[in-house]
């Protein structure tokens, strides 16, 4: 093995314990659904919460606890009565595990980082941590992928993906969370790596159009050992988290890379089909996850083309061995250059789907962004509402929980008839003895998390836990 791989793939094999049967005890006293993966257990931002107090009282849901946060923009992961948060303090990335119902610290681990953002945003993590099978996966902004034991934070393995795959830093570093799934009896950790040809770093960090991918756009690692299982595509990485789907009864990974959307076989990494969807501007970016419904998938970006609805149902019926895979059918697409209130142009947040309609932010900039309701089939904008900036949405009990960029927290009925705001609050709490202040300060870019009736929202420097089922 080449020296660079020996030094980059730091596999702590002596510490590895079997994945099966390794779940730690459940510390929760509340029943309900955990939220261990980005955008929830099904990756679509939809909560299975059965009951919620609607509307909220004037002061909003009751604040259960809050905790200081360092730099970073990512959501927490919540499972088995634990919440895992990922941030940066000084020159170190910090991963903490807190008791989900009280905020009490359980364990903490740090590692040094020298990541610097190309455009001057803060240097903290962008990719949400993931809890799965008694493990915690973190993917730092500089490309360090690490697996720890949930119970005590002990590091089991780590991979320096930037060194191992000759990754040229993306504009905003690593931004896509890991996807954990089972394939043929093996648990995989699938990540957007975006490996390039050795020596392809451009003379200026902004000249990413000069970087050429090789064969490791998407890489799957074994959850237990950290060893590579397969690599796929010459695409470079984006900030869009891959999702798992079933097409024609077959498991597939849907990954929206820097330029192309890929349909990938999780058993061996074969690319079954691809579709280019991205603005031609080199400084454009895609960040929203694909939204899946049956055999259809929606891609949405904010820079130029907007949204496209693809038909994937025919892919598995295509002749085998077709070069490049089967072609996807375009069911509809936005008119290029459409305004944010005339199309769904998701920037950083993934829209949620409910009863044939999408609800999410539309717009590239804070000033022109709106919250919009869009018909899934036709792309018609049913309504739009400004004032939230670039907001994030989560669906619960037929309502949309909206976290505005500036710290507004709202509850909106998920209906295409009209914009119906039931509650809107600024979350206030005691930040030091005898002094209350807003707990959510901008930018609030992390997607809201709902687990076992508790809502977790993050602002610039604080994570707040609120009770959606007992607000008295």
Secondary structure as GFF3:
##gff-version 3
##sequence-region A 1 472
A	DSSP	alpha_helix	3	8	.	.	.	ID=ss1
A	DSSP	beta_strand	9	10	.	.	.	ID=ss2
A	DSSP	three_ten_helix	13	15	.	.	.	ID=ss3
A	DSSP	beta_strand	62	68	.	.	.	ID=ss4
A	DSSP	beta_strand	77	79	.	.	.	ID=ss5
A	DSSP	beta_strand	82	89	.	.	.	ID=ss6
A	DSSP	beta_strand	92	99	.	.	.	ID=ss7
A	DSSP	beta_strand	105	112	.	.	.	ID=ss8
A	DSSP	beta_strand	130	132	.	.	.	ID=ss9
A	DSSP	beta_strand	135	139	.	.	.	ID=ss10
A	DSSP	beta_strand	144	149	.	.	.	ID=ss11
A	DSSP	beta_strand	155	160	.	.	.	ID=ss12
A	DSSP	alpha_helix	161	164	.	.	.	ID=ss13
A	DSSP	beta_strand	179	183	.	.	.	ID=ss14
A	DSSP	beta_strand	186	192	.	.	.	ID=ss15
A	DSSP	three_ten_helix	208	210	.	.	.	ID=ss16
A	DSSP	beta_strand	218	222	.	.	.	ID=ss17
A	DSSP	beta_strand	228	232	.	.	.	ID=ss18
A	DSSP	beta_strand	243	247	.	.	.	ID=ss19
A	DSSP	beta_strand	250	256	.	.	.	ID=ss20
A	DSSP	beta_strand	260	264	.	.	.	ID=ss21
A	DSSP	beta_strand	271	276	.	.	.	ID=ss22
A	DSSP	beta_strand	291	293	.	.	.	ID=ss23
A	DSSP	beta_strand	296	300	.	.	.	ID=ss24
A	DSSP	beta_strand	307	311	.	.	.	ID=ss25
A	DSSP	three_ten_helix	315	317	.	.	.	ID=ss26
A	DSSP	beta_strand	329	333	.	.	.	ID=ss27
A	DSSP	beta_strand	352	354	.	.	.	ID=ss28
A	DSSP	beta_strand	357	362	.	.	.	ID=ss29
A	DSSP	beta_strand	370	375	.	.	.	ID=ss30
A	DSSP	beta_strand	381	385	.	.	.	ID=ss31
A	DSSP	beta_strand	392	396	.	.	.	ID=ss32
A	DSSP	beta_strand	399	403	.	.	.	ID=ss33
A	DSSP	beta_strand	408	413	.	.	.	ID=ss34
A	DSSP	beta_strand	421	426	.	.	.	ID=ss35
A	DSSP	beta_strand	428	432	.	.	.	ID=ss36
A	DSSP	beta_strand	435	438	.	.	.	ID=ss37
A	DSSP	beta_strand	449	451	.	.	.	ID=ss38
A	DSSP	beta_strand	454	458	.	.	.	ID=ss39
A	DSSP	beta_strand	462	467	.	.	.	ID=ss40
###
